[in-house]
Amino acid sequence: MLETLQDPSVFLPMLAVFFLLFISAFFSGSETALTAASRARIHAAERDGDKAASIVARLLARRERLIGALLLGNNLVNIGASVLMAGVMTSLFGDSGWASFWATMVMTALILVFAEVLPKTYAITQPDKASLMVSRPVNVIVAVFAPIVSFVQIIVNAVLRTFGVDSDASPWTAADEIRGAVDLHHQEGGVAKGSRDRIIGVLELDELTIEEVMVHRKNIVMVDGAQSPEEILKEVLESGHSRLPIWKNDHDNVTGVLHAKDMLKALSKTDGDVTGLNIAKICRDPWFVPETTSVVQQLRAFQQKREHFAIVVDEYGALMGVITLEDILEEIVGDIQDEYDDEFPGMERLPDGSITIAGDIPIRDLNRAMDWKLPDDEAVTIAGLVIHESQTIPDENQTFSYYGYRFEILERQRNQIMRLKVTKTHEPDQRSE
């Protein structure tokens, strides 16, 4: 056996097998390193002038071509090593079934340990460093194999299309990746809930319209402009708000916005004589915006006009609510409370972990406060969610189960759900009369 191993016809093929295994390990490790590398950190290194990072960024920009070239190279060397090992085992055991058996067993062990697990384990522990190390040789390999890989990719895409799969379509965006990463780190304890909410709040601004974050007309404090200055001043002081819409004849007919500071300035000019106030002159012109305006557009508009308050109307011009700069900022930083605000108006936590909540509480606010995941695609408020899912106006004491939560109707006035009890149960969706 020893003399056979020293035979050049056996010794040289064995050296070639180990060399090909080394190349296979390079391909395997490179694939893992480049696919696991952080695009954000690579981009930062590229911006700082790292040439290797620039090569990695170009390779990742065409990920299909990169993976195709590495797989092609890996398969070529693995097949070549297996063929050589079969020849070596034939020399050792003769042309019999044992030669094929031992060639298969030995190559499986060698490839698994030294060409797959070992290099990939190293690469996954420090993918950024490893990807920078292999970037230049991999770039050459990708360029050499580009024609073959392109031909293979055409065949692959054709096969996928026959099954209705679009290989170019990707439902994930950069925002989705960031959102998923932040949520994962929060679950692992690396990111605090407040920080997670702020980051995700910024990412979700583009998806929101002002209809979803405005103060609904039912909750607006409005002032009748036909009242006396004394009555108006009293309402302004009792409201706790700095800006109040003024209406005349009809609540939908908003004629102005009264700012508390403007009223104080006017009072100083009349030496505190309320009867001398001309409310119509003090009021500012109302700014009307459509409810379909995106939150980002409205934020830019607030910055450009240097305004903090706007009246929201629907397509027919009817009053829907008001939107303030604070409402938009709260979508990022969370609830901004002052001395006139309750901690969470309309919600009460119960000892069993459930809550009672007003029906007009926005789903987004509830999710943020309770760290829940109730959907807000089809409804803005918690009452709206129950009505949308049940396709009816529920009666008092009815219970529903949707999305793993139980909703019990506690109070209803006319067609409006005033108060509910919500319990997280993970029960299947159901409805009980």
Secondary structure, DSSP 8 states (H G I E B T S, - for coil): -HHHHHSHHHHHHHHHHHHHHHHHHHHHHHHHHHHHS-HHHHHHHHHTT-HHHHHHHHHHHTHHHHHHHHHHHHHHHHHHHHHHHHHHHHHHH-SSHHHHHHHHHHHHHHIIIIIIIHHHHHHHHSHHHHHHHHHHHHHHHHHHHHHHHHHHHHHHHHHHHHTT--TT-----HHHHHHHHHHHHHHTTSS-HHHHHHHHHHHHGGG-BHHHHSEEGGG---EETTS-HHHHHHHHHHH--SEEEEESSSTT-EEEEEEHHHHHHHHHHTTT-GGG--HHHHSB---EEETT-BHHHHHHHHHHHT--EEEEE-TT--EEEEEEHHHHHHHHH-----TT--SSTTEEE-TTS-EEEETTSBHHHHHHHHT-----SS-SBHHHHHHHHHTS---TT-EEEETTEEEEEEEEETTEEEEEEEEE----SEEE-
